[in-house]
Amino acid sequence: MLMYVVRRLLQAVPVVIGTTFLIYFMVFSMPGDPILAMFGDKTPSPAVYDALAAQYHLDQPFIVQYGLYMKDLFTGNLGTTFSGEDVGTVLARTFPVTLKLAAMAIAFEFITAVVLGLFAGLRKGKLFDNITLVIGLILMSVPIFVLCFIAQYFVAIKWGWASPTVGADTSFANMLLPAIVLALSLFTTSMRLMRGTVIDTRSRDWVRTAYAKGLPARRVIPVHVLRNSLIPVVTNSAANFGVLMVGATVTEGIFNVPGVGNTLYQAIIRGEGPTVVSFVTVMVLAYVAINILVDLLYAVLDPRIRYA
Amino acid sequence: MTQETTPVTDSTEPLVSIKDLEIGFQTGNGFVQAVKGVSFDIFPGETVAIVGESGSGKSTTATGIIDLLPSNGRITGGSVMFGGKDLTKASKKEIVEVRGREIGYVPQDPMSNLNPVWNVGFQVREAVLANNMAKNKKDADKRAIEVLQEAGLADAERRMKQFPHQFSGGMRQRVLIGIGLAADPKLLIADEPTSALDVTVQRVILDHLESLTREKNTALLLITHDLGLAAERASKVIVMYQGKIAEAGPSLEILQNPQHPYTKRLIAAAPSLASQRLKSTKVSVAEAPQGEEIDLVAASAHRHAVVDKADHAGAPAIEVKDLTKVFSIRKGGFRSEPFTAVDKVSFQVPRGTTMALVGESGSGKSTVAKMVLGLETATEGEILIAGKDATALDRAEMLEHRRRMQPVFQDPYGSLDPMRSIGAIIREPLDVHKVGDKKSRQQRVNEVLDEVALPRMIASRYPNELSGGQRQRVAIARALALKPDVVILDEAVSALDVLVQAQVLQLLADLQEELGLTYLFITHDLAVVRVVADDVAVMERGKIVEKGSVEEIFANAKTEYTQKLLDAIPGANIPLGA
């Protein structure tokens, strides 16, 4: 088990280097001069310009800049934003917000998908199954920003049940609406996965054996059908959690949630190189970590899987 | 064995009385009737066997009794009277009460019938608790351990916490038998309880099942495709054919004096009941309609002449000297230890004869086959093919070597590429070896299809459209395409139904006669050996413990191991009628 985790972490090293290099290269290639940008309308004197260029290593070739940046990154120095704030501080402020939003969304998505998927699977081809299929297809085919606007318009503005934007108040109640919208956008795949697995598991030999033992359906369904069907759905939702943690840029933007997705988007618009690269690096690390956890979770759920 | 034990018929009331049972399935092609009016009784303590090939409706009948049919199955008529109630009309709640408590069930495939995510103890305890055999969890645990011990599972207490995948097939089947008997039911339905197991394990399990049911005076309904096994274990045999009962009666009577043509065919085809080597019966094959009546019990004098005539003077087709294979097995972490799978094995196969390599799973017989085929490298020893050392070949020589020696594998479902047509599958070896041009290859495909008695038009079809027997014929056709001298058959008929098995074995005998092929026949089934082989080598734990001609081995086995394998042939000791 420990060997497996170590090996997976070692595999993450080339992933982190590869992604940061790519992002760094793209930011480096963006048009515009970062020093001139710092001065806005004014033009700095050549002496000041050179001094700043030297301070930020902008006079060095690309590969040296990248190396120096990586060195800083691993000593915990994530750089500063244009407004002079430490990138680390910004991350510490925005990351928990995204984490909370992601956790709420996944909880909604998982519970509804499992419950509706189970009943749809047990009533395959019946009315309930068809209704969930149609609703699921609608939710899946509508782009997420449309879902966001519909929710904002009806729930928040027309009916006044929630605040249309989150803003600084990131309480549970205030984030409920974006979390539900996110959950709805992910719901269909999980629900259909659950439904399919339930149908498949139900016809397994061990389920027949369970009935042959004399167990009533109210025990066979949860213990031998639901429990086994959860394995792929749990891992799917956990992987979705990894995706959401990296920031639901569109949803966070529309609902003005002060999370990583929103912040990153603003940084890209403003061309804030250091913020973008540092955010992406941390996100890649978080994503890799979640995926290792998903694989370990799989071993917990399925006793046949043991990592050596 | 046990046919002399008379059924305990102290009660004149049947335990279960099945009348005109009809069961059908809703399929893509409409409603299909699988069981068409089946009637029989089971008396308390009696063992009844239902015999038939796959698709005969025997399993459907069994699962229909306690309403365990797949979701598309439905009972359309008749009645199942049990304890004064008609189970076909019982409510869900009533059926749940009967299942487990009154009627136990042991399923066919031990690999798929235990839930992989729960430990074994949990699954046995569940059966105990479901039928009120224990008041609390602690009692249930005690009873579960008891049940597993009764089912013959050594150190049951420790094994309770283990998961099914940590058990062998035989052990899992013991767990399932334990579950079936956990609540001391009056009737146990065992649906092919041992078909997935090794012969020797099969025997142990059946012996155990027999003594358990006798001890508790449990009636047993045994479903099997093996007539020999049925006759040996049951007092009454019911032969099913195409959803109907073809014949029913006391087992010895059925076996010695079969009335229905289907039963006669089954008896003739069962290798476990035959006693002579197959000879080529080209005439009978030509006369008999496709897939019908092949007499396996035919005399073999002719065969003896052929074997005697075989070229003993020249180099043997296959000669193996001190062949050894050592694998290294991982012991966790970075440690590994050597494991000798094949240990100094030597044998010769004269040209034009059949050598059978017999043993239980894990005895190293398949590893020998792989090494002879060059799919696995030998650690030590020599393999001489027609006098030429096969262990020291360069690439070009290896290709030629493989052309002369072709394999046929066990699973006709797994060894054919489902995405390619039959013609393409058979042609592939010709393409690989660049034999002739496109037209002559097509010609050769037609030729081998004729040789294995498949219609030529089958070339454009795909494996999933064929039956198991047809697929195995395709696998043989593919092996023959290159006109090899030697065919290595690795459990080539083990996955087939008796009747189909008989056809394929007959085909192999005919081809050998016609083309002068040499066979190396790998199998765990000594019954098959008796009808196909000239010589036998018995392997145990990597070593050849005994070898000789088939007559010698069957008449006078020297080692205990061989005797054990011989005893494991179901029905071997039942005297046959005409």
Interface residues (C-beta under 8 A of the other chain):
Chain A: R202 S203 R204 D205 W206 R208 T209 A210 Y211 A212 K213 G214 L215 P216 A217 R219 V223 H224 R227 N228 I231 L301 D302 P303 R304 A308
Chain B: T63 I66 L68 P70 S71 K92 K93 V96 E97 V98 R99 G100 R101 G104 Y105 P107 D109 S112 N113 L114 N115 P116 V117 W118 N119 E126 A127 A130 N131 F163 H165 L176 I179 G180 A182 A183 G332
